[in-house]
Every structure is written in C-alpha cells, then in structure tokens.
Amino acid sequence: MGSPTEHELKNLSRETWGGLAALAIWSSSIAVARGLSESIGTLTGPALACALGGTLAVAWARARGDSPGLMLRLPPLYLWGCGALFVSCNVGLYLAIGACETREQTLVIGLVNYLWPTLTVALSVPLLRRRARWTLALGCIIAAAGTAVAMVGGMGVLDSGLDHWRTPAGLFALSMAGVAALSWGLYSNLARRWGSGERGAVPLFVLATAAALGALRLLRPEVSHWTLKGVLELCTLGVASLMGAYALWDWGIRRGDQAFLGVCSYFMPVASVAIASLYLGVRPGAHVAVGCVLVAAGAFLSRTDSHNSSHNGSGD
C-alpha cells in the first residue's frame, strides 16, 4: 500500500478530531452522572438519558440516510459482540456510581473506570496485532500508577476511606467500575476489528443500554426526585455524552488514528477529577498533581511505541 494522499490525511485528521471531542465531553460525564443519580435515581436517570440520546441518535442517523435497517446489516460480530460490551460498560459504570455512599467515593470509581485508556492500548497488541516493545508495557504501568496515585490523593482513602471499599457495597462498586473499564477497552479495539469503516450502530447500542437499565429498574424500584437541575443533567447526559460523544468516538476509533486516540485518552482521569471536583464541590488532594505527571509520562512512552508499531506492525 502506498503513502496516503492529502485528501486521505485530511479525512483522517477530521475523524481523529471527532474522537478527541468525544474525550472532552466524557471528561464531565462522571460528575453529571453522579448528580443525576442523586436526584432522579441510579437506574431511572441513566435509563431515561439513554432513551433520549438513543432516540435522537436514530433520528439523526435516519436524516443522514443511515437507517436502523442498514445498521442491522452490519457484521454480526460487531452488532452482538460490540453491542454487549457497550451495554456492559455503561450499566457497570452507572451501577458503580450509584453504589457510592459519598461524592468523594465517586472520584475513586471514576478513576478506576478510566483505566480503560491503558487497557485500550494494551489490548490493541493481541486484538489488532500491533507490535509491542518494552516501552508500551512500561508506559501502561506508569499510566496505571498515575491513576492510582491521583485516586489515593484525590480521595484521601489512605486516611479514612479504605474501610468502605472492604464492604459489599464498596467491592461491588469497584468491581462494576472494573467491568466498565475492561468492556470499553475491548470495545474500542473490537469495533475497529469487527466493524465497518462506513457506519456504526451506536444509536442501537444506546437504546439497548436504556432497555437493560429499564429492566433493572423494574427489578429494583427507586424513588425519583425531579428538579430542574436533574432534568438539565438528564438532557446533558443524553444529548452530549450518549448521543454526541459515543457517535464521535465510534467514528474516530473505526476510521481515525486509533493509537493516537488511545494515548490522548490517558489524560481523561486528570480532566475528569478536575471537573468532578468543581462540579460536585469535592476538594482533591495534592497527590493528583503527581498522578498527572505520571499519567503524562506513561502516555508519552505508550505513544512512542504505539506510533512506531502503527507504521511497522501488521494492520487490520
């Protein structure tokens, strides 16, 4: 295959920017989801947000000539495999956020969830056959350590919070956040391997998530407190995070620079902690700065290795 043309490079740049826009939107999703959980409910709020976002995404796709019927003709591995990973990621994250007893604990859950960037780059080696060197492994370790340092410093868990994570509720929250991180790391790679370069099925995946959350809501009734702030959070989560960001990410990860997006996503834990701290009124600890430096260092090492392997390793 020859070198890409100027037009191809321009398209790649646009699609990669779409993925970066999704990362920016997602940086605020933990804070918004926590606020929504506190008012409308752990399951009710996200279920309605997914229903809103999925419906708008289907309408937008139809307006562009990409009907649900065309989405259903996509490869079965993509529809069922990536669809299941998409649903498990979102359901796991919302359950984890809802299991937190305090807003401070939500920061920990958010950072555990944001291990998915590390997992995305690491899993690209076996799944996308990228060539791995020792710098990739070191970068993943340093980035994960940076997330852990930011988590401990931002929460002060070494002082007072460890007992919470030993309880059934704490272990459940951590395990669900881990499921969310692993599911999205797999999805980000398998959507590229199994999907189509022309279209995705994100609107259908969002609606499937709404159905799953709605089914859980029927099994576990909860009380909703409707406020203007809660409605605005519901609309923000549904329209921006679940309609816009997922569509942009699916577009970018399938057709853009997957390795570059995976590396940029390393910085999401720091951005998420900063936004959540401001929005939820939680003061992070000084160790967040140290975690930020480690995350940046890990991202640099992984970027160096991923950049080389994307040119020298085997493709899809």
N, C-alpha and C positions, 0 to 999 in steps of 0.2 A: 504494500500500500504506500502511495506516495505521500508527500507532505500535504497538509491541509491547505485549502485555498483561503484567500482573505475572507470570502463570504462565510465559509465554514467556521473560521475562527471568530467571526463576528457573532454568529448564531450561538456558538459555544459560550462566548462571554455573556450574552444576554441570558441564557439559560442558567449559567452558574450564578449570575446576579440574582436570579429568581430564587435559587436555593439560599443565598445569603440573606435575602429579605425574609424568608421563612425563619431562619435562625434568629433574626432580630425580633420578629413577632413572638416566637416561642419563649424568648427570654423573660417575657412578662406573664406567661401562661400559668406558672405555678402560683404566683401571687393572686391572679384573678380567680383561679380555680379554688383557692383557699377561701377567698371572700364569698364566692358562690356557694361553697359547701356550708359555710356558717349561716347563710341566710335561707336559701331555697332548699338546700339539702345535698348530702353527699352523692346520692344517686339521681334525685329528681332534677337538680340543676344541670349536671352534665348531660343527662338524657335529653332534656329539652334543648340544650345548646347544640348537641349533636343532630337532633332532629331539624333544628333551624338551619344549621350550617350545611347539613347534607341536602336538604330540600333546595336551598339557594344554589348549591354547587351543581345539582342536577339541572336546575333551570338554566344556569349559566352555560353548562355543557350543551344542553339542547339548543340554546340560542347560537352556539358556535357550530352546530351540526354534528355534535358528538353525543348521540342519544344513549340512554341506558342499554338499548338493544345492542349497539356496537360495542359497548363496554363488556357485555356478557359474552361477546365472541372472542375476547382476549384469551390467551393461553390458560387452560385450567389450573396449571401450577401457580400462575400469578394470581388468578382470581381467588382460589381456595387457600393456597399456602400463604401468600402475602396478605390476603384478607383476614385470615385467622390471626396472623402476627399483629396486624394493625389493631384489631379489636382487643386482643390480649394486652397490648401495650397501653391503650387508653383506659380500659377497665381497670387494669392493675394500678395505674397511676392514680386514678380518682379514688379507688378504694384505699390506697395508701395515704393520700391526703386526708381523707375522711377519718382514718383511724388515729390521726394525730390529736392529742389532747390539747396542745397549745400551738400558737403560731410559731414559736421558736422551733418546735419539733418539725414543723413543715419545711424549714430550711434544710434540715438534715435529709428528709425524704426527697426533696427536690434535688439535692446534690447526689444522692445515691442514684436517682433516676438519670442524672446527667453523666453517669459513667458510660452511657450509650455511645458518645463520640469515640471513646477509647475502644469500645467493643466493635464499632463500625470499621475502624481502620484495621484492628487485629483480625477480624473475621473476613476482611477482604482478601487476606492471603490464601486461606483454603477455598473460599467460595468463588472469588474472582481470579484466582491463580496469580495474584500479584507476588512479585519476588520479594522475599523478606531478608533483611540483614539485621545484624545485632542492634543497629540504631533504632529500628522500629520497635523491637522489644523494650529497649531502654526508654524510648520515648513514651510508650504506653505505661510503663511502670512509673515514670516520673509524673506523667499527667494524672494517673490514678492517685498517686501520693499527694499531689497538689490538691485534688478534690477532697481527699481525706483531711488534709491539714486545714483547708478552708471550712470543712464541715465541723471539725472539732473547735476551731477558733470562733467560727461564726455562731456556734451554739453554746459554747462553754460546757459541753457534755462531760468533760473530764471532771468538772466540779460537782455537778448536780443532776445530770441527766441520764447517766448510764443505767440507773435502775429502771427507767421507763422502757428501755429497749430490751430488757430481760423479761418483761411481762408478755403475756399472749398477744395483747394489742400491739405492743411495740414490735415484737417479732413478726407479726402479720404485716404491719406497715412496711418494715424493712424488706420482707420477702416479696411483697407486691411491687415495691419500687424496683427491686432487683429483676423481677419478671418483666416489668416495663422496659428497663434498660436493655436487657438481653433481646427482648422481642423487637425493639426498634433497631438495634444493631443488626439483627438478622434481616429485618425488612429492608433496611437501606441497601443491603447488598443483593438480596434475592430479587428485589423489584427491578434491579438493573439486569440481573441474570435471566429472570423468567419473563419480564415484562416486555412491552412493545415500545419502540422508540417514538411511536406516533401518538399514543394515547395511554392513559391510565384509568383506573377505576376507583379513584379516591372518593368521589361522591357516594358510590355504593358502599364503600368501606365505612364511611362516616355514618351512613344510615344503619348499617349493620351494628355499629357500636351503640347507636341510640336504642336499637331493639334489644341488645344484650343488657344495657343499663336499665331499660324499662322492665325487662323480665326480672332482674334482680330487685328492682323497686317493688314489684308485686310480691316478691318473697319476703322482703324486709321493709315494711311500711315505715315512713318517716314523716315528721311534721315540717311543713314549709312555712317560712315567714317572708311574705312578699313585701319588698321595699323597692324604692326607686333605684337605690344603689345595686340591689340584687338583680333587678331587671337589666340595668346597664351592663353589669358583669356577664349576665347570660348572653346578651347580644354581642358583647365584645368577644367572648369565648367562641360563640357560634359562628360569627361572621369572619372575624380576623384569624383566630387560631385554627378553627376547624374547617372553614371554607377556604380562606386565602392561603394560609401558611402551608397546610398539607398539600394543596394543589401545587403550590410553588416548589415545595420540596420534592414531591414526586416527579415533577417536570425536570427539576435540576438534577436529581440523583440518577434519573434514567438517561438524560441526554447531555448533561453538563459534565464538569470536571469533578467526578465523584471523590477522588483522592483529596483535592483541594477543599471541597466542602466538608469532608470528614475532619480535616485538620482545623479548619476555621471553627467547627463546632466544638473544639476543645475549650474555647473561651466562653461558651454558654454558661457553665456553672458560675463563673465570676459575675457575669452580667445578670444572671438570674438572682443571685444572692443580693446584689446591689439593688435591683428593682424591688424584690420582695421585701427587703429591709425597709425601704422607703414607703412602699405601699401598705405594708402590714404594721408599720411602726415598731419594728424589731431592730435592736442595735446589734450589729455583728461585732465579733471580737477582732483583735489586732491580727490574729493568725490568717485572716482572709488575704491580707497583702502577701504573706509568704506563700500561701496557696496559689495566688495569682501568678507569682514569679515561676513557681514550679510547673504550673499548667502551661505557661508560655514556653518554657524551656522544653517540656515534653512535646508540645506542638511543633516546635522548630525541628527537633530530631525526627519526629514522625514525618514531617513534611519533606525533609531532605530525602528520607528513604522512600516515601511513597512517590515523590516526584520522579526519582530515578526508576523505580520499578514500573511506573505507569508508562514509561517510554521503552524500557528494556524487557519487561516481563511480557508474558502472553496476554492477549486481550480476552474479550468475552467469548 
